[in-house]
Amino acid sequence: MKITIRNLGVLTEEAHIDLKPLTVLIGPNNAGKTWLAYTLAGILGPFGSIEYAQAYADKKVPDIYEPLESAIKRVFTKGNAVIDLHRFADEYGERYFNDIAQYIRSRMNRFFCTQLAHFETMDVSLSLGETKTDFLDRITMYSPRPVRVAKGVGALTIRKNRYDNKVSVVTATGVEGIEDAEEREEQLEEGISSQEIRERLISFVSTALRRSLYTQVRVFPTERTFLVTARFSRRLLAPERMQLSKINERLIETLDALVKEELGGIRALADSMPVARELSDPVGSFLGMLNAIFSKRSEDIKAREEQTRKDPRIRKYIELAEILEDQILEGGVSLSTPEPDPRREVLFQPAAHVNLEIPIVSSMVKELSPLVLYLRHLAMPGELVIIDEPEMNLHPAAQVKIIEFLAMLVNAGLHVLITTHSTYMIDHLSNLMEAAKHANQDEIVEKFLLEQKESFIPQDKVSVYLVEKGKVKNALDPAGVIDWRTFSDVTRLVDRIHFELLEG
């Protein structure tokens, strides 16, 4: 998928990115790598899809999709409709993601949780290109649970079966034979309102398009090393974000009440107190992922095991979690209680009969344990995993191992986008692409740290971009050489200073 972007923070010049199964962003600090990665998460993930679908349902966007509007109208007038989802995706899929990219400009302050940054001039456009064929194939395979809603005398069912390109929508109001649209809509509103039908159908189609491009978008922000040390319970964490802001709202309300009792100095105190900042969406979604893992019950874990028997790709993700534990972390990662509990936390087992709470283990374990848990409990084929600085807190040997491991994730059916400052990872990525061309892979595999041929990755699955000075440049040439002068310039500077000191 090809993406064009400009005027995103410090990225002022037009940039062209080919989002491959493994996409790597390199460059100095404050160059815009994380903003770029997170913006793509906002457009391609749930945030953009949900925000745009609601705006479309509320008729707050300028353009419409005629087949969708016709289906909605038919539901109101006839009580049923059919949408050819494959045809809709073929004709409107690319436009849909571009519409999200344009609409989301007005919502990016909320996404990043900032009042000072500006996104009015941000411009992002997408071309599905070679990914369109896979996108349409996944549309055909898309098969969610049917949406069923019943209220009062009204009922609504939206369904799409696997291998069937059509979405069927049926309503039942308890009164048959009503042909008059206004009278039927009046009856609908006695149970399910016409607006709710509109929202449900638009949301269904929107979700189908998003999940057919990427099953899910997972963001692992740099804050993960701290956040994984928390305990989670539904009393403390909502599905998507912590409720700290509500605590502060109640505090301010209490102070306001005191002000009304003529304690005038309290108002100034309230104004001066720091209010807990609402979390940015990338951090909030990561917390939501951890909360989903912490909420897993025994039956959920058994259901995951059943998935592994039916789908070898999911079994592979669990095997990859074990490789990450055994060969990189050198210890096991688990949850402390078999069932959800306010005291449940992540444990690390570096040796038999030794269990350590996650807050007291090494920074490397804090860094990578969320990835272990994700692969074991949640990972599904076709997901996009965005990791901000996967080398953070890792010894150089572990950095080399982690790029091998990330290549294994890609070869197992996940999409991976990373930002990095690691020369070890970049240099070794060149080795992995070269190894994929080698005629005798069985003979060379022992040269690699994980000794897994699945870490050899073809160059056509990789893109590398240098992000610096307001520009994004392709850093991977046709011969497989990665231009990482942003790092080597510093190496030469250090060498020059060293030799000048010796000569002096």
VEXDREN-2710 file (C-alpha; in Angstrom, 1 decimal):
% VEXDREN-2710
k/r/px/py/pz
1/MET/0.0/0.0/0.0
2/LYS/1.4/3.3/-1.0
3/ILE/0.9/6.4/1.2
4/THR/1.6/10.0/0.4
5/ILE/1.9/12.4/3.4
6/ARG/2.9/16.0/4.0
7/ASN/2.6/18.7/6.7
8/LEU/2.6/16.3/9.6
9/GLY/4.4/18.1/12.4
10/VAL/8.1/18.5/11.3
11/LEU/7.5/16.5/8.2
12/THR/6.8/19.4/5.9
13/GLU/7.8/18.0/2.5
14/GLU/5.8/15.5/0.6
15/ALA/6.8/11.9/1.5
16/HIS/6.0/8.7/-0.3
17/ILE/5.9/5.5/1.7
18/ASP/5.3/1.9/0.5
19/LEU/3.9/0.1/3.5
20/LYS/5.3/-3.4/3.2
21/PRO/4.9/-6.4/5.5
22/LEU/8.0/-5.1/7.3
23/THR/8.4/-1.3/7.3
24/VAL/11.3/0.3/9.2
25/LEU/11.6/4.0/10.0
26/ILE/15.1/5.2/11.0
27/GLY/16.4/8.7/11.8
28/PRO/17.4/11.0/14.6
29/ASN/15.2/12.0/17.6
30/ASN/12.4/14.5/17.0
31/ALA/12.4/13.8/13.3
32/GLY/8.8/12.7/13.1
33/LYS/9.1/8.9/13.0
34/THR/6.7/8.2/15.9
35/TRP/4.2/10.8/14.7
36/LEU/4.3/9.2/11.3
37/ALA/3.8/5.6/12.7
38/TYR/1.0/6.7/15.0
39/THR/-0.8/8.7/12.4
40/LEU/-0.9/5.6/10.2
41/ALA/-2.3/3.7/13.2
42/GLY/-5.0/6.4/13.6
43/ILE/-6.1/6.2/9.9
44/LEU/-5.9/2.4/9.5
45/GLY/-7.0/1.4/13.0
46/PRO/-10.2/1.6/15.0
47/PHE/-9.9/5.3/15.9
48/GLY/-10.2/6.6/12.3
49/SER/-12.8/4.0/11.3
50/ILE/-15.1/4.6/14.3
51/GLU/-14.8/8.4/14.2
52/TYR/-15.5/8.6/10.4
53/ALA/-18.4/6.1/10.6
54/GLN/-20.1/8.1/13.3
55/ALA/-19.6/11.4/11.3
56/TYR/-21.0/9.7/8.2
57/ALA/-24.0/8.4/10.1
58/ASP/-24.6/11.9/11.5
59/LYS/-24.3/13.3/7.9
60/LYS/-21.4/15.5/8.9
61/VAL/-19.2/14.6/6.0
62/PRO/-19.6/16.1/2.5
63/ASP/-19.7/13.0/0.3
64/ILE/-21.8/9.9/0.4
65/TYR/-21.6/6.3/-0.9
66/GLU/-24.6/5.8/-3.1
67/PRO/-24.9/2.0/-2.7
68/LEU/-24.8/2.4/1.1
69/GLU/-27.4/5.2/1.1
70/SER/-29.7/3.1/-1.2
71/ALA/-29.5/0.2/1.1
72/ILE/-30.3/2.3/4.1
73/LYS/-33.3/3.8/2.3
74/ARG/-34.6/0.4/1.3
75/VAL/-34.4/-0.8/4.9
76/PHE/-36.6/2.1/5.9
77/THR/-39.1/1.5/3.2
78/LYS/-39.1/-2.2/2.6
79/GLY/-37.6/-3.6/5.8
80/ASN/-34.7/-5.4/4.1
81/ALA/-31.7/-4.8/1.9
82/VAL/-28.7/-6.5/0.4
83/ILE/-25.3/-4.9/-0.1
84/ASP/-22.7/-6.6/-2.4
85/LEU/-19.8/-5.9/-0.1
86/HIS/-17.1/-7.2/-2.5
87/ARG/-18.3/-4.9/-5.2
88/PHE/-18.6/-2.0/-2.7
89/ALA/-15.0/-2.6/-1.5
90/ASP/-13.8/-2.8/-5.1
91/GLU/-15.4/0.5/-6.1
92/TYR/-15.2/2.5/-2.9
93/GLY/-12.6/0.8/-0.6
94/GLU/-9.7/3.0/-1.6
95/ARG/-11.8/6.1/-1.4
96/TYR/-13.1/5.1/2.0
97/PHE/-9.6/5.0/3.5
98/ASN/-8.8/8.3/1.9
99/ASP/-12.0/9.8/3.3
100/ILE/-10.9/8.7/6.7
101/ALA/-7.4/10.3/6.2
102/GLN/-9.0/13.6/5.3
103/TYR/-11.6/13.6/8.0
104/ILE/-9.2/12.6/10.8
105/ARG/-7.4/15.9/10.5
106/SER/-10.1/17.4/12.6
107/ARG/-9.7/14.6/15.2
108/MET/-5.9/14.3/15.5
109/ASN/-5.7/16.6/18.5
110/ARG/-7.9/14.2/20.3
111/PHE/-5.9/11.2/19.0
112/PHE/-2.6/12.6/20.1
113/CYS/-4.2/14.2/23.2
114/THR/-2.7/17.6/22.4
115/GLN/-4.0/21.2/22.4
116/LEU/-0.9/22.8/21.0
117/ALA/-0.1/20.8/17.9
118/HIS/-2.0/21.6/14.7
119/PHE/-3.1/19.3/11.9
120/GLU/-5.3/21.5/9.7
121/THR/-2.8/21.4/6.8
122/MET/-1.9/17.7/7.2
123/ASP/-2.6/15.8/4.0
124/VAL/-2.5/12.0/3.7
125/SER/-3.6/10.0/0.7
126/LEU/-3.5/6.2/0.1
127/SER/-3.4/3.9/-2.8
128/LEU/-4.1/0.2/-2.2
129/GLY/-2.1/-0.8/-5.2
130/GLU/-0.9/-4.4/-5.1
131/THR/-2.6/-5.0/-1.7
132/LYS/-6.1/-4.5/-3.3
133/THR/-6.3/-8.1/-4.4
134/ASP/-5.6/-9.4/-0.9
135/PHE/-8.0/-6.8/0.5
136/LEU/-10.8/-8.0/-1.7
137/ASP/-10.1/-11.7/-0.9
138/ARG/-10.4/-10.9/2.8
139/ILE/-13.7/-9.1/2.2
140/THR/-15.0/-12.4/0.8
141/MET/-13.7/-14.3/3.8
142/TYR/-14.9/-11.7/6.4
143/SER/-17.5/-13.3/8.6
144/PRO/-18.3/-11.5/11.9
145/ARG/-21.0/-12.5/14.3
146/PRO/-24.4/-11.3/13.0
147/VAL/-25.5/-8.0/14.5
148/ARG/-28.9/-8.5/16.2
149/VAL/-30.8/-5.7/18.0
150/ALA/-34.3/-5.9/19.4
151/LYS/-36.1/-3.1/21.1
152/GLY/-39.8/-2.7/21.8
153/VAL/-41.6/-4.0/18.8
154/GLY/-38.6/-3.5/16.5
155/ALA/-35.8/-5.9/15.5
156/LEU/-32.7/-5.6/13.3
157/THR/-30.4/-8.3/11.9
158/ILE/-27.2/-7.7/9.8
159/ARG/-25.4/-10.7/8.6
160/LYS/-22.5/-11.7/6.3
161/ASN/-21.3/-15.3/5.9
162/ARG/-17.9/-16.5/4.9
163/TYR/-17.4/-16.9/1.2
164/ASP/-20.5/-14.9/0.6
165/ASN/-19.9/-11.4/-0.8
166/LYS/-23.3/-10.1/0.3
167/VAL/-24.4/-8.3/3.5
168/SER/-28.1/-8.9/4.3
169/VAL/-30.1/-6.5/6.5
170/VAL/-33.6/-7.4/7.8
171/THR/-35.9/-5.5/10.1
172/ALA/-39.1/-6.7/11.7
173/THR/-41.5/-4.2/13.4
174/GLY/-44.4/-6.4/14.3
175/VAL/-46.6/-4.8/11.6
176/GLU/-46.6/-6.3/8.2
177/GLY/-47.6/-4.8/4.9
178/ILE/-46.7/-1.2/5.6
179/GLU/-45.6/0.4/2.4
180/ASP/-45.7/4.0/3.3
181/ALA/-42.1/5.1/4.2
182/GLU/-43.1/7.7/6.8
183/GLU/-45.5/5.3/8.6
184/ARG/-43.0/2.5/8.6
185/GLU/-40.3/4.8/10.0
186/GLU/-42.7/5.8/12.7
187/GLN/-43.2/2.2/13.6
188/LEU/-39.5/1.6/13.5
189/GLU/-38.9/4.4/16.0
190/GLU/-41.2/2.6/18.5
191/GLY/-38.5/0.0/18.8
192/ILE/-35.2/0.7/16.9
193/SER/-34.9/4.2/15.7
194/SER/-34.1/5.0/12.0
195/GLN/-30.9/6.7/13.2
196/GLU/-29.8/3.6/15.0
197/ILE/-30.4/1.4/12.0
198/ARG/-28.3/3.9/9.9
199/GLU/-25.5/3.8/12.5
200/ARG/-25.5/0.0/12.8
201/LEU/-25.3/-0.6/9.1
202/ILE/-22.7/2.0/8.5
203/SER/-20.6/0.7/11.4
204/PHE/-20.9/-2.9/10.0
205/VAL/-19.7/-1.9/6.6
206/SER/-17.0/0.4/8.0
207/THR/-15.6/-2.3/10.3
208/ALA/-15.7/-4.9/7.5
209/LEU/-13.5/-2.6/5.3
210/ARG/-11.0/-1.9/8.1
211/ARG/-10.6/-5.5/9.2
212/SER/-10.2/-6.7/5.7
213/LEU/-7.2/-4.4/5.2
214/TYR/-5.7/-5.2/8.6
215/THR/-7.5/-7.5/11.0
216/GLN/-6.4/-5.2/13.9
217/VAL/-3.9/-2.5/14.5
218/ARG/-1.8/-3.0/17.6
219/VAL/0.5/-0.2/18.9
220/PHE/3.3/-0.9/21.4
221/PRO/4.3/2.6/22.5
222/THR/7.6/3.4/24.4
223/GLU/5.6/3.7/27.6
224/ARG/5.0/-0.1/27.5
225/THR/7.9/-0.8/29.9
226/PHE/6.1/1.1/32.6
227/LEU/2.5/0.3/31.7
228/VAL/3.0/-3.5/31.8
229/THR/3.9/-3.3/35.5
230/ALA/0.4/-2.1/36.4
231/ARG/-2.3/-4.3/37.8
232/PHE/-5.5/-4.2/35.8
233/SER/-9.2/-4.7/36.8
234/ARG/-12.4/-3.4/35.3
235/ARG/-12.8/-1.2/38.3
236/LEU/-9.6/0.7/37.5
237/LEU/-9.5/0.5/33.7
238/ALA/-12.1/1.0/31.0
239/PRO/-11.8/-1.0/27.8
240/GLU/-9.8/1.7/26.1
241/ARG/-8.4/4.1/28.6
242/MET/-7.9/4.7/32.3
243/GLN/-10.4/6.8/34.1
244/LEU/-8.0/9.2/35.8
245/SER/-9.7/12.2/34.1
246/LYS/-13.0/11.3/35.8
247/ILE/-11.3/11.3/39.2
248/ASN/-10.0/14.8/38.5
249/GLU/-13.5/15.9/37.4
250/ARG/-15.0/14.7/40.7
251/LEU/-12.2/16.5/42.5
252/ILE/-12.9/19.8/40.7
253/GLU/-16.7/19.4/41.3
254/THR/-15.9/19.0/45.0
255/LEU/-13.8/22.1/45.0
256/ASP/-16.5/24.0/43.2
257/ALA/-19.0/23.0/45.8
258/LEU/-16.7/24.4/48.5
259/VAL/-16.3/27.7/46.5
260/LYS/-20.1/28.1/46.6
261/GLU/-19.8/27.9/50.4
262/GLU/-17.8/31.1/50.1
263/LEU/-14.4/29.5/50.6
264/GLY/-13.1/31.8/47.9
265/GLY/-9.5/30.7/48.1
266/ILE/-10.4/27.2/47.1
267/ARG/-11.1/28.2/43.4
268/ALA/-7.6/29.5/43.0
269/LEU/-6.3/26.2/44.4
270/ALA/-8.4/24.2/42.1
271/ASP/-7.2/26.2/39.1
272/SER/-3.6/25.6/40.1
273/MET/-3.9/21.9/40.7
274/PRO/-2.6/19.6/37.9
275/VAL/-5.4/17.7/36.2
276/ALA/-4.6/14.2/35.0
277/ARG/-4.1/14.3/31.3
278/GLU/-6.3/12.1/29.2
279/LEU/-4.2/9.4/27.4
280/SER/-3.3/9.6/23.8
281/ASP/-5.0/6.9/21.7
282/PRO/-1.9/4.9/21.0
283/VAL/-1.2/4.6/24.8
284/GLY/-4.9/4.1/25.5
285/SER/-5.2/1.3/23.0
286/PHE/-2.2/-0.4/24.4
287/LEU/-3.7/-0.3/27.8
288/GLY/-6.9/-1.7/26.3
289/MET/-4.9/-4.6/24.9
290/LEU/-3.3/-5.3/28.3
291/ASN/-6.7/-5.1/29.9
292/ALA/-8.1/-7.6/27.4
293/ILE/-5.3/-10.0/28.3
294/PHE/-5.7/-9.4/32.1
295/SER/-9.4/-10.2/31.7
296/LYS/-8.9/-13.6/30.1
297/ARG/-10.6/-16.4/31.9
298/SER/-9.9/-20.1/31.8
299/GLU/-12.6/-20.6/29.2
300/ASP/-11.1/-17.9/27.1
301/ILE/-7.7/-19.6/27.2
302/LYS/-9.3/-22.9/26.3
303/ALA/-11.0/-21.2/23.4
304/ARG/-7.6/-19.9/22.2
305/GLU/-6.2/-23.4/22.5
306/GLU/-9.1/-24.6/20.3
307/GLN/-8.2/-21.9/17.8
308/THR/-4.7/-23.3/17.5
309/ARG/-6.1/-26.7/16.6
310/LYS/-8.2/-25.3/13.8
311/ASP/-5.7/-22.7/12.5
312/PRO/-2.0/-23.5/12.3
313/ARG/-1.2/-19.8/12.0
314/ILE/-2.4/-19.1/15.5
315/ARG/-0.5/-22.1/16.8
316/LYS/2.6/-20.5/15.2
317/TYR/2.0/-17.3/17.2
318/ILE/2.0/-19.3/20.4
319/GLU/5.2/-21.0/19.3
320/LEU/6.7/-17.7/18.6
321/ALA/5.9/-16.5/22.1
322/GLU/7.8/-19.5/23.4
323/ILE/10.8/-18.7/21.2
324/LEU/10.8/-15.1/22.5
325/GLU/10.8/-16.4/26.0
326/ASP/13.4/-19.2/25.6
327/GLN/15.9/-17.6/23.3
328/ILE/15.7/-13.8/24.1
329/LEU/14.2/-13.4/27.5
330/GLU/15.6/-16.7/28.8
331/GLY/12.6/-17.1/31.1
332/GLY/8.8/-17.6/31.0
333/VAL/6.1/-14.9/31.2
334/SER/2.7/-15.7/32.7
335/LEU/-0.2/-14.2/34.6
336/SER/-0.2/-14.6/38.4
337/THR/-3.7/-16.0/38.8
338/PRO/-5.7/-18.4/36.6
339/GLU/-8.8/-16.2/36.7
340/PRO/-9.2/-12.4/36.5
341/ASP/-8.5/-10.8/39.9
342/PRO/-7.7/-7.3/41.1
343/ARG/-4.3/-8.7/42.3
344/ARG/-3.5/-10.3/38.9
345/GLU/-0.2/-9.2/37.5
346/VAL/2.5/-10.4/35.1
347/LEU/5.2/-12.8/36.5
348/PHE/8.6/-13.7/35.1
349/GLN/10.2/-17.1/35.7
350/PRO/13.9/-16.9/35.1
351/ALA/14.5/-20.3/36.6
352/ALA/12.5/-23.3/37.9
353/HIS/10.5/-22.5/41.1
354/VAL/11.5/-18.8/40.8
355/ASN/8.7/-16.3/40.0
356/LEU/9.3/-12.5/40.0
357/GLU/6.8/-9.7/39.8
358/ILE/7.2/-7.7/36.7
359/PRO/8.1/-4.4/38.5
360/ILE/11.3/-5.9/39.8
361/VAL/12.6/-7.7/36.7
362/SER/15.1/-6.3/34.1
363/SER/14.1/-3.6/31.7
364/MET/14.4/-6.0/28.8
365/VAL/11.7/-8.3/30.3
366/LYS/9.5/-5.3/30.9
367/GLU/10.1/-4.2/27.3
368/LEU/9.3/-7.6/25.6
369/SER/6.8/-9.3/27.9
370/PRO/3.8/-7.4/26.4
371/LEU/4.8/-8.9/23.0
372/VAL/4.9/-12.4/24.6
373/LEU/1.4/-11.9/26.0
374/TYR/0.0/-10.5/22.8
375/LEU/1.3/-13.4/20.7
376/ARG/0.0/-16.0/23.2
377/HIS/-3.4/-14.6/23.8
378/LEU/-4.5/-12.2/21.0
379/ALA/-2.5/-12.3/17.8
380/MET/-4.5/-13.1/14.7
381/PRO/-3.3/-13.3/11.0
382/GLY/-3.3/-10.1/9.1
383/GLU/-2.8/-7.7/12.1
384/LEU/-0.6/-4.7/11.9
385/VAL/1.8/-4.4/14.8
386/ILE/3.5/-1.0/15.3
387/ILE/6.4/-1.0/17.8
388/ASP/8.1/2.2/18.8
389/GLU/11.8/1.4/19.3
390/PRO/11.8/-2.4/19.8
391/GLU/15.5/-2.2/20.7
392/MET/14.8/-0.1/23.8
393/ASN/16.7/-1.4/26.8
394/LEU/18.2/-4.3/24.8
395/HIS/21.8/-5.4/24.8
396/PRO/23.3/-5.4/21.2
397/ALA/23.0/-9.2/21.0
398/ALA/19.4/-9.0/22.0
399/GLN/18.9/-6.3/19.3
400/VAL/20.2/-8.6/16.7
401/LYS/17.9/-11.3/17.9
402/ILE/14.8/-9.1/18.0
403/ILE/15.2/-8.1/14.3
404/GLU/15.4/-11.8/13.5
405/PHE/12.3/-12.4/15.6
406/LEU/10.3/-9.5/13.9
407/ALA/11.1/-11.0/10.5
408/MET/9.7/-14.3/11.8
409/LEU/6.5/-12.5/12.8
410/VAL/6.2/-11.1/9.2
411/ASN/6.8/-14.6/7.7
412/ALA/4.1/-15.9/10.1
413/GLY/1.4/-13.6/8.6
414/LEU/1.7/-10.4/10.7
415/HIS/2.5/-6.9/9.4
416/VAL/5.2/-5.1/11.4
417/LEU/6.0/-1.3/11.4
418/ILE/8.9/-0.2/13.7
419/THR/10.8/2.9/14.4
420/THR/14.5/2.4/15.5
421/HIS/17.8/4.0/16.2
422/SER/19.7/0.6/16.2
423/THR/22.5/0.1/13.8
424/TYR/22.7/-3.5/14.9
425/MET/19.1/-4.1/13.7
426/ILE/19.5/-2.3/10.5
427/ASP/22.8/-4.0/9.6
428/HIS/21.4/-7.4/10.5
429/LEU/18.2/-6.8/8.5
430/SER/20.5/-6.6/5.4
431/ASN/21.9/-10.0/6.4
432/LEU/18.4/-11.5/6.7
433/MET/17.4/-10.2/3.2
434/GLU/20.7/-11.6/1.8
435/ALA/20.1/-14.9/3.5
436/ALA/16.6/-15.2/1.9
437/LYS/18.4/-15.2/-1.5
438/HIS/20.9/-17.9/-0.5
439/ALA/20.8/-21.3/-2.2
440/ASN/21.8/-23.3/0.8
441/GLN/19.8/-21.8/3.7
442/ASP/20.1/-25.0/5.8
443/GLU/23.9/-24.6/5.8
444/ILE/23.9/-20.9/6.8
445/VAL/21.1/-20.9/9.4
446/GLU/23.5/-21.7/12.3
447/LYS/25.3/-18.4/11.7
448/PHE/22.2/-16.6/12.9
449/LEU/21.5/-16.0/16.6
450/LEU/18.0/-17.6/16.7
451/GLU/19.0/-20.3/14.1
452/GLN/15.6/-20.1/12.4
453/LYS/15.2/-20.0/8.6
454/GLU/11.9/-18.3/9.2
455/SER/13.9/-15.2/10.0
456/PHE/15.2/-14.9/6.4
457/ILE/13.0/-12.3/4.8
458/PRO/12.7/-11.5/1.0
459/GLN/13.6/-8.0/0.1
460/ASP/10.2/-7.4/-1.6
461/LYS/8.6/-7.7/1.9
462/VAL/10.7/-4.9/3.3
463/SER/10.8/-1.1/3.1
464/VAL/13.2/1.1/5.0
465/TYR/12.8/4.9/5.2
466/LEU/15.1/7.6/6.6
467/VAL/13.2/10.3/8.4
468/GLU/15.2/13.5/9.0
469/LYS/15.1/17.3/8.4
470/GLY/11.4/17.3/7.5
471/LYS/11.8/14.7/4.8
472/VAL/11.2/10.9/4.4
473/LYS/13.6/9.2/2.0
474/ASN/13.7/5.6/0.7
475/ALA/16.8/4.1/2.4
476/LEU/16.8/0.6/0.8
477/ASP/18.3/0.4/-2.7
478/PRO/17.5/-2.4/-5.2
479/ALA/20.7/-4.3/-4.3
480/GLY/19.4/-4.6/-0.7
481/VAL/21.9/-2.1/0.8
482/ILE/20.4/0.1/3.5
483/ASP/21.6/3.7/3.7
484/TRP/22.0/4.4/7.4
485/ARG/24.3/7.4/7.2
486/THR/22.3/9.0/10.0
487/PHE/24.1/6.6/12.3
488/SER/27.4/6.2/10.5
489/ASP/28.0/10.0/10.4
490/VAL/28.1/9.9/14.2
491/THR/30.5/6.9/14.2
492/ARG/32.9/8.8/12.0
493/LEU/32.6/11.9/14.1
494/VAL/33.5/9.9/17.3
495/ASP/36.5/8.2/15.4
496/ARG/37.7/11.6/14.2
497/ILE/37.6/13.1/17.7
498/HIS/39.5/10.0/19.0
499/PHE/42.3/10.2/16.5
500/GLU/42.6/14.0/16.8
501/LEU/43.1/13.6/20.6
502/LEU/45.8/11.0/20.0
503/GLU/47.6/13.2/17.5
504/GLY/47.3/16.2/19.9
END
